[in-house]
Amino acid sequence: MSLDPIRIADTCSWFRKAQNDIRAAELLMPEGLVDEVAFHCQQAVEKCLKGFLFWHGKPFKKTHDLNVLSLDCVQIDGNLQAVLATIAPLTQYAVEYRYPGPLVHPTDVEAKDLIQLSRNLYDAIAPKLPFPIS
């Protein structure tokens, strides 16, 4: 069965955007911009999940809720359940931390952990595609 080159390119775009978000988080970390690190980690995970769903032809809502997206991904590949269970805390960084307010901000250690978490998810999902991300 041949793979649709347009669908491959579009899927790769989701994953390249995720890679860029992880890289942005890594570059912001030494600057102490932990809220922004957390946001980019959340975005990286969200884009990985949406890219995976896109490849499999599974429509998804316009949402930042990683739990909702994770459930759809697990329906496609149950082996992802363990790694997807680790990302739930990232959902809060999509919106809440983007604006001023009385929130407790992530610590440097937590921000570094979020970078690793987003990288782990990327590394778990990208190989499940039948082509390399280019």
C-alpha positions in Angstrom: 0.0 0.0 0.0 1.5 3.4 -1.0 1.4 6.3 1.4 -0.2 9.6 0.4 2.7 12.1 0.1 0.5 15.1 0.9 -0.8 13.4 4.1 2.8 12.5 5.0 3.9 16.1 4.5 0.9 17.5 6.6 1.6 15.0 9.4 5.3 15.9 9.3 4.3 19.6 9.7 2.5 18.8 13.0 5.6 17.0 14.3 8.1 19.6 13.1 6.0 22.2 15.0 6.2 20.0 18.0 10.0 19.8 17.6 10.2 23.6 17.4 8.2 23.9 20.6 10.5 21.6 22.4 13.5 23.5 21.1 11.9 26.8 22.1 11.4 25.4 25.7 15.0 24.3 25.8 16.2 27.8 24.7 14.0 29.6 27.2 15.0 27.4 30.1 18.4 29.1 30.7 16.7 32.5 30.7 14.5 31.4 33.6 11.3 31.9 31.6 9.6 28.9 33.2 6.0 29.9 32.4 7.0 30.1 28.7 8.9 26.8 28.9 5.7 25.1 30.3 3.6 26.6 27.6 5.9 25.4 24.8 6.0 21.9 26.4 2.2 21.7 26.5 2.1 22.9 22.9 4.6 20.3 21.8 2.6 17.5 23.3 -0.6 18.8 21.9 0.8 19.0 18.4 2.2 15.4 18.7 -1.2 14.1 19.7 -3.0 16.1 17.0 -0.4 15.0 14.4 -0.9 11.3 15.4 -4.7 11.7 15.2 -4.4 13.5 11.8 -2.3 10.7 10.3 -4.9 8.2 11.4 -7.8 10.2 10.0 -9.3 10.7 13.4 -11.0 14.1 13.6 -10.2 16.1 16.8 -11.9 19.1 18.4 -10.2 22.4 18.7 -9.0 21.8 22.2 -6.0 22.2 24.4 -7.2 19.4 26.7 -4.5 16.7 26.5 -6.7 14.2 28.3 -9.3 14.4 25.5 -6.7 14.0 22.8 -5.0 11.2 24.7 -8.1 9.2 24.9 -8.5 9.4 21.1 -4.9 8.3 20.6 -5.3 5.3 23.0 -8.2 4.2 20.9 -5.8 4.0 18.0 -2.9 2.5 19.8 -3.4 1.1 23.3 0.4 0.8 23.8 0.5 4.6 24.2 -1.6 4.5 27.4 1.4 4.5 29.8 3.2 7.4 28.3 0.0 9.4 27.8 -0.9 8.9 31.4 2.2 11.0 32.3 1.1 14.2 30.3 -2.1 15.1 32.0 -0.5 17.9 34.2 0.6 19.7 31.0 -2.9 20.7 30.1 -3.0 23.5 32.6 -0.1 25.3 30.9 -2.1 25.9 27.6 -3.9 28.9 28.9 -3.8 29.5 32.6 -0.2 30.5 32.8 -0.3 32.7 29.7 -1.9 35.6 31.7 -1.1 37.4 34.9 -2.7 36.1 38.1 -2.3 34.4 41.4 -1.1 31.1 40.1 1.9 29.2 41.5 4.5 29.2 38.7 6.5 26.1 37.9 9.9 25.8 39.5 13.1 25.4 37.5 13.1 21.7 38.3 9.5 21.3 37.2 10.1 23.2 34.0 13.1 20.9 33.2 10.9 17.9 33.9 8.3 19.2 31.5 10.9 19.5 28.8 11.8 15.8 29.4 8.1 14.8 29.5 7.4 16.5 26.1 10.5 14.9 24.6 9.6 11.5 25.9 6.1 11.8 24.4 7.5 12.9 21.1 10.0 10.0 21.1 7.1 7.5 21.9 4.7 8.7 19.2 6.9 9.7 16.2 8.3 6.1 15.7 4.7 4.9 15.4 4.3 6.6 12.1 5.1 4.5 9.0 7.7 7.1 7.8 10.4 9.3 9.3 9.7 12.9 10.2 11.5 15.0 7.7 
